[in-house]
Structures are given as C-alpha cells and as structure tokens.
C-alpha cells in the first residue's frame, strides 16, 4: 500500500507523489489524515520558498486524523482512535526548556514534522507524549486541525498579558487576526480588528467583534474614539508587512505594548522612532511558536467550543486537488482551506 504526499518542488509548483505508508516509530503513531488546513507559512513557502523547507519538501502541518498504526511502547492510543496534535514538541532537557521557555527549545524546529498534505503522517514519540490529544467526538476533524494555529495564538496572548478590559488593536483580518480577536475576548480584553478584506470584515462583525475597515476609516481616529484619545493599550501585528511593523507603535498609548506576531523575512530590518519608544515607554515584543501549556489550553478552547473556527474555513478540497487549492489561495481567495484526503 502507498500514501499520496504533496511535495513543494519549486515556488508555485506542487507534485502529488506516491510513497510507502510510514511505519510507526517506538512511542509514536502513524495517523491517517482526515483534514489538513492551509496556512500563511505554507502560502509564503509556495510563493517564494522557506528557509526551513528546502525544496523539494513535504509541507502542511495543521491536521487531525485517525490512528492507523501504533509504535512499540506507545501507551494510551489504539488503531482507530481519532486524534489531534501539533507538529512539534520541545525536548524538555535543553537550557531553554529548563528555563521555562519551551517554545525556544533548541531542537523544537529541527525536529518538527511536515507533510500533513498526505494520506498518512508519522508522529514521533516526543509529540505523542506531550502535544497529542484524543479528538472529542463532537469536534469535526477540520475544526480539530486548528489545534496548531490556535496554540500559536494562545501563546501570543499569554506573552502579551493584556489587562482585563484592555483595548487591543489587531492589525490584519486573516485567520490569525480572527483567532487573536476571539482569544482576546475570551481573556476579558476588548479586541478591535482592523482589516481591508470585505468577507473577513463581515465575518468579524458576525462573530461580534468590534471591527474597523481600514479602506474607508481613519484607523488612528477609530482607536482614539474608543480610548479617550490615548491610543490602544496594546496592538498585535498580524499582517507580516514591514510597513505595518514600522507604523505599529504609532497606534498605542504611552506605556502601551506592540506585539509583532506576523513574521517578516529573516533578512528584514525595521526602523522605529526612538522618541516614541523611549519617552513614551512603548514596549515591543515578538512571540514565537508555543509550548505544551499553550497547546493544552488551545485543546480546551476547541473542546469547549469557546472559539469559532468553522467559519474560518472558506472551502474544502480533496487531496488530489491541492494544486488548484494553492493556486486559488495565491489568487487572494479565501481565509483557510481544508484539504481532506
């Protein structure tokens, strides 16, 4: 028997190849993928490559599915179990793990798994042990696949530590912006989503989130009107745009915090007005990845139905149609797509 695997062979070129079904490693699992989600990192890699995905490369890392094989010594799982997990786990032994900064584990990136756009995927022991969960019966597979991006957002909000009732501007109306707004609201903050895409703005409003259309509104004035002219208490940048990064400190109040969630190319250099940072004590932070506590909290939010993720999936494609799926995303359509083998 074989497994279809989507390979990114060069920018804007995907090939669906056939490989042997993987064997479950000791302590690990093989999962038959039931749903995998597209995301911004995969789209960036599709468009221009990615330093952590040398081509040809498997790709896709947001998924859920059913256990197809159980490795020797793996406890708590049986063939047929529905599971949801993320694509990485810290080693628990390095300097950063011992310092309580597991998201910065020295091996977490080098040992991550890719290849969720496939029929089957191998899950190593370290992920099974720390970042894998039984999928609740009432949770759809494609909703369970949000575990990884939601864990990123949970860590981001943890890192920001917004005060209760803080006005937090979220720049960017993509999937991550919409997830941030919902998690912020769950924490008791007041999110203000700022974007430019009509379908996404409509969705934000339908979710009951305060929303500003940056195409027609003065964003500074909109924030000022909600804060007594002070500026936002905090701001989360979710666009990954250098221009937006550099303008972000101008939207927060004195003593406010700017969190750069949307990544820039590794070689990018950004500039900020020194006086704004120094005399106004504007703090700049930049969260990265997540640790097991954020994954566990993301699981709880999905299990308990506290975050609406289903509306963020614009379309569903079969695995055999993944070329069409990414060409459609590349053309600017949709928020996230589900790939269902």
Phi and psi in degrees as a GROMACS rama.xvg file:
@    title "Ramachandran Plot"
@    xaxis  label "Phi"
@    yaxis  label "Psi"
@TYPE xy
-133.45  166.284  UNK-2
-123.067  133.419  UNK-3
-77.9053  137.285  UNK-4
-135.665  126.222  UNK-5
-79.5591  127.165  UNK-6
-117.245  130.571  UNK-7
-89.0269  105.3  UNK-8
-93.6996  -24.4911  UNK-9
-166.866  165.209  UNK-10
-51.4087  129.52  UNK-11
63.0131  26.8793  UNK-12
-137.469  114.728  UNK-13
-115.406  135.745  UNK-14
-120.926  137.973  UNK-15
-96.685  110.192  UNK-16
-108.127  163.156  UNK-17
-110.23  128.741  UNK-18
-135.171  164.904  UNK-19
-65.2877  144.762  UNK-20
-62.7199  131.737  UNK-21
-64.0498  158.612  UNK-22
-99.3143  137.37  UNK-23
-65.7642  126.449  UNK-24
-77.7448  163.113  UNK-25
-54.7856  129.683  UNK-26
78.2117  -2.61365  UNK-27
-115.139  -169.115  UNK-28
-139.031  161.099  UNK-29
-113.598  129.414  UNK-30
-113.721  130.709  UNK-31
-81.4289  117.017  UNK-32
-70.6525  127.749  UNK-33
-103.1  -29.1249  UNK-34
-154.687  135.601  UNK-35
-130.731  143.88  UNK-36
-110.436  143.164  UNK-37
-75.566  155.959  UNK-38
-149.969  174.167  UNK-39
-64.1027  -36.8625  UNK-40
-63.8549  -43.0803  UNK-41
-65.2854  -36.8871  UNK-42
-68.1007  -40.1597  UNK-43
-62.3428  -43.0785  UNK-44
-62.8431  -40.2903  UNK-45
-61.4468  -38.9029  UNK-46
-79.2611  -38.225  UNK-47
-144.17  6.73116  UNK-48
88.3586  172.483  UNK-49
-150.935  136.224  UNK-50
-60.5331  -25.2671  UNK-51
-95.9335  6.36039  UNK-52
-133.251  69.2585  UNK-53
-60.8352  130.493  UNK-54
-83.7266  146.116  UNK-55
-72.753  144.267  UNK-56
-143.099  139.499  UNK-57
-63.2863  153.637  UNK-58
-151.802  173.676  UNK-59
97.4667  128.339  UNK-60
-147.058  8.52754  UNK-61
-113.135  111.58  UNK-62
-158.022  167.311  UNK-63
-149.891  165.422  UNK-64
179.219  -159.912  UNK-65
-116.728  141.274  UNK-66
-65.6606  122.623  UNK-67
-102.642  -24.331  UNK-68
-155.787  147.695  UNK-69
-120.07  128.306  UNK-70
-76.2401  162.37  UNK-71
-59.1872  129.664  UNK-72
82.7581  3.8987  UNK-73
-81.5481  121.012  UNK-74
-104.896  147.344  UNK-75
91.8258  -2.24897  UNK-76
-133.694  147.276  UNK-77
-135.459  156.722  UNK-78
-55.8055  132.426  UNK-79
99.3265  -15.2347  UNK-80
-64.3901  136.667  UNK-81
-84.2176  128.747  UNK-82
-132.593  161.981  UNK-83
-141.573  134.966  UNK-84
-153.237  171.141  UNK-85
-101.007  -179.624  UNK-86
-101.593  11.2991  UNK-87
-153.029  166.337  UNK-88
-160.326  144.117  UNK-89
-72.4211  159.753  UNK-90
-81.4707  -19.062  UNK-91
78.8473  2.39894  UNK-92
-124.805  -16.6777  UNK-93
-77.5448  175.133  UNK-94
-54.7284  -47.2916  UNK-95
-69.9363  -38.5723  UNK-96
-62.3173  -45.0727  UNK-97
-68.2718  -22.231  UNK-98
-87.3816  2.39433  UNK-99
82.009  17.8309  UNK-100
-117.428  60.9582  UNK-101
-64.5675  -23.7154  UNK-102
-64.8174  -19.6285  UNK-103
-102.1  11.1666  UNK-104
-43.1648  135.785  UNK-105
-66.808  -16.1539  UNK-106
-118.24  4.78145  UNK-107
-65.2226  -34.1267  UNK-108
-82.2893  -38.2053  UNK-109
-71.5454  -17.9251  UNK-110
-109.727  6.40276  UNK-111
-65.1363  157.931  UNK-112
-107.566  141.325  UNK-113
-125.592  163.742  UNK-114
113.523  30.2879  UNK-115
-73.5676  -18.4688  UNK-116
-82.5727  75.9244  UNK-117
-163.034  169.915  UNK-118
-75.6485  -37.0461  UNK-119
-136.097  151.491  UNK-120
-142.757  140.884  UNK-121
-88.5534  134.323  UNK-122
-114.651  114.464  UNK-123
-72.8995  165.867  UNK-124
-59.0674  -40.6165  UNK-125
-64.8884  -31.3399  UNK-126
-76.4622  -43.5052  UNK-127
-58.1024  -41.048  UNK-128
-68.5938  -32.9213  UNK-129
-120.436  -27.3388  UNK-130
-133.053  33.2497  UNK-131
-125.191  141.606  UNK-132
-138.326  151.591  UNK-133
-72.3718  129.534  UNK-134
-73.5636  128.414  UNK-135
-61.028  144.649  UNK-136
-58.3246  -35.3055  UNK-137
-83.6878  1.00513  UNK-138
-101.804  122.516  UNK-139
-64.1852  151.099  UNK-140
-58.4345  -42.5347  UNK-141
-71.2324  -27.1886  UNK-142
-72.8151  -37.8644  UNK-143
-63.5024  -28.2878  UNK-144
-67.4149  -9.88714  UNK-145
-77.6668  0.599953  UNK-146
-55.684  -45.7665  UNK-147
-66.9783  -53.5825  UNK-148
-63.7322  -33.5281  UNK-149
-69.0159  -34.4191  UNK-150
-62.7267  -39.4737  UNK-151
-58.6451  -42.5841  UNK-152
-71.0457  -40.5775  UNK-153
-59.831  -45.582  UNK-154
-62.0375  -40.37  UNK-155
-59.1366  -45.906  UNK-156
-70.6909  -37.2226  UNK-157
-58.1123  -43.784  UNK-158
-66.2504  -35.6211  UNK-159
-73.1763  -37.6417  UNK-160
53.5522  60.0524  UNK-161
-67.4062  141.953  UNK-162
-72.2777  154.864  UNK-163
-56.064  134.831  UNK-164
69.3628  11.7982  UNK-165
-67.1146  140.348  UNK-166
-83.9956  111.321  UNK-167
-114.216  112.033  UNK-168
-78.0833  135.484  UNK-169
-115.8  111.065  UNK-170
-90.8561  111.913  UNK-171
121.758  126.575  UNK-172
-109.9  24.8564  UNK-173
-78.0008  -168.773  UNK-174
-57.2146  -43.6534  UNK-175
-67.9115  -37.0385  UNK-176
-63.3477  -43.7129  UNK-177
-67.5764  -36.2827  UNK-178
-67.7637  -42.9976  UNK-179
-58.1285  -45.653  UNK-180
-59.386  -39.8888  UNK-181
-71.5588  -40.8994  UNK-182
-67.2022  -39.911  UNK-183
-59.0177  -44.3004  UNK-184
-62.9405  -39.5995  UNK-185
-62.1574  -29.6562  UNK-186
-84.4248  -3.35392  UNK-187
95.8073  3.43181  UNK-188
-84.1135  170.614  UNK-189
-109.322  98.64  UNK-190
-77.9116  145.864  UNK-191
-128.71  104.766  UNK-192
-84.6053  130.4  UNK-193
-121.366  123.428  UNK-194
-154.815  -172.966  UNK-195
-135.001  -2.21355  UNK-196
-103.695  121.379  UNK-197
-57.7127  -47.4285  UNK-198
-63.1481  -33.4026  UNK-199
-77.1412  -37.7247  UNK-200
-64.2814  -40.4706  UNK-201
-62.3261  -41.5262  UNK-202
-64.3144  -42.4093  UNK-203
-57.9248  -45.8852  UNK-204
-65.221  -38.4781  UNK-205
-63.7175  -28.563  UNK-206
-82.4442  0.785337  UNK-207
81.1023  23.4876  UNK-208
-98.8397  134.148  UNK-209
-62.2629  129.494  UNK-210
-136.867  142.739  UNK-211
-124.865  129.573  UNK-212
-89.2698  104.893  UNK-213
-69.8486  -10.0815  UNK-214
-72.2492  -29.5177  UNK-215
-123.064  -16.6972  UNK-216
-105.742  151.957  UNK-217
-81.6403  110.154  UNK-218
-64.2655  -42.0954  UNK-219
-58.5158  -43.469  UNK-220
-66.9105  -37.5363  UNK-221
-64.3675  -41.5274  UNK-222
-68.948  -42.1907  UNK-223
-60.1737  -39.3157  UNK-224
-65.2184  -24.8055  UNK-225
-95.8787  -5.4863  UNK-226
-131.286  15.953  UNK-227
63.505  36.206  UNK-228
69.29  9.16737  UNK-229
-78.2328  -37.8215  UNK-230
109.23  165.374  UNK-231
-65.6194  147.74  UNK-232
-66.8813  -34.275  UNK-233
-154.458  163.698  UNK-234
-142.417  138.118  UNK-235
-116.201  120.026  UNK-236
-89.7264  117.639  UNK-237
-121.07  16.5223  UNK-238
-96.3966  -26.8794  UNK-239
68.7532  30.4685  UNK-240
-108.299  129.552  UNK-241
-62.135  -39.6243  UNK-242
-61.3954  -41.1441  UNK-243
-70.2901  -39.5637  UNK-244
-52.3866  -49.5758  UNK-245
-70.3865  -26.3791  UNK-246
-87.4208  -16.8581  UNK-247
-56.5422  -42.9858  UNK-248
-59.6874  -20.3535  UNK-249
-73.8591  -7.83343  UNK-250
-99.1177  -8.06914  UNK-251
-104.973  160.738  UNK-252
-76.3764  170.9  UNK-253
-59.092  131.942  UNK-254
80.8372  5.95909  UNK-255
-80.4862  172.874  UNK-256
-126.334  136.303  UNK-257
-112.404  125.797  UNK-258
-112.263  120.82  UNK-259
-94.389  94.5065  UNK-260
-88.1368  -41.1889  UNK-261
-74.5144  118.634  UNK-262
-75.5637  152.911  UNK-263
-108.827  164.483  UNK-264
-54.1465  146.113  UNK-265
-57.1432  -29.5121  UNK-266
-86.4776  -4.37378  UNK-267
-66.5845  142.877  UNK-268
-124.319  134.779  UNK-269
-120.097  157.142  UNK-270
-125.751  143.991  UNK-271
-134.374  153.311  UNK-272
-71.3357  119.601  UNK-273
-60.923  -40.2892  UNK-274
-61.7796  -37.384  UNK-275
-62.5134  -39.8017  UNK-276
-76.7737  -43.2883  UNK-277
-77.8584  -58.0839  UNK-278
-75.698  -25.1441  UNK-279
-101.52  1.65464  UNK-280
49.7998  45.4832  UNK-281
-79.4793  125.077  UNK-282
-93.2703  139.448  UNK-283
-115.524  126.356  UNK-284
-132.485  163.345  UNK-285
-149.823  97.4065  UNK-286
-71.4313  151.391  UNK-287
-135.765  130.556  UNK-288
56.2652  -137.49  UNK-289
-170.411  162.607  UNK-290
-115.807  172.992  UNK-291
-53.3756  -36.8423  UNK-292
-60.2506  -37.5004  UNK-293
-68.7495  -36.5508  UNK-294
-64.4312  -44.032  UNK-295
-62.4822  -40.2287  UNK-296
-68.7785  -38.3563  UNK-297
-61.6251  -41.4554  UNK-298
-59.1119  -44.7481  UNK-299
-62.5549  -41.2778  UNK-300
-63.217  -40.4939  UNK-301
-70.1999  -44.7548  UNK-302
-58.3914  -40.7096  UNK-303
-89.1455  1.06821  UNK-304
67.1011  28.3864  UNK-305
-84.1182  -16.3373  UNK-306
-120.985  126.704  UNK-307
-82.6202  105.671  UNK-308
-105.848  -26.9085  UNK-309
-56.1587  -39.8241  UNK-310
-66.7901  -15.0435  UNK-311
-79.2105  -12.6126  UNK-312
-91.0027  108.155  UNK-313
-78.4143  -40.6784  UNK-314
-146.831  161.481  UNK-315
-120.853  134.415  UNK-316
-124.216  148.497  UNK-317
-73.011  156.217  UNK-318
-57.3687  -36.5716  UNK-319
-64.9383  -14.387  UNK-320
-106.65  21.5582  UNK-321
-65.5676  -30.2566  UNK-322
-61.0476  -45.3498  UNK-323
-64.0431  -38.8485  UNK-324
-59.4321  -48.1315  UNK-325
-74.3224  -31.141  UNK-326
-64.3895  -36.2261  UNK-327
-68.8676  -44.8227  UNK-328
-59.5643  -43.3353  UNK-329
-61.4448  -28.4887  UNK-330
-80.7044  -1.1128  UNK-331
96.5626  7.48736  UNK-332
-90.8746  140.188  UNK-333
85.4257  172.309  UNK-334
-106.088  -67.1016  UNK-335
-134.1  147.014  UNK-336
-112.897  147.916  UNK-337
-99.5294  131.625  UNK-338
-105.817  117.689  UNK-339
-119.822  103.096  UNK-340
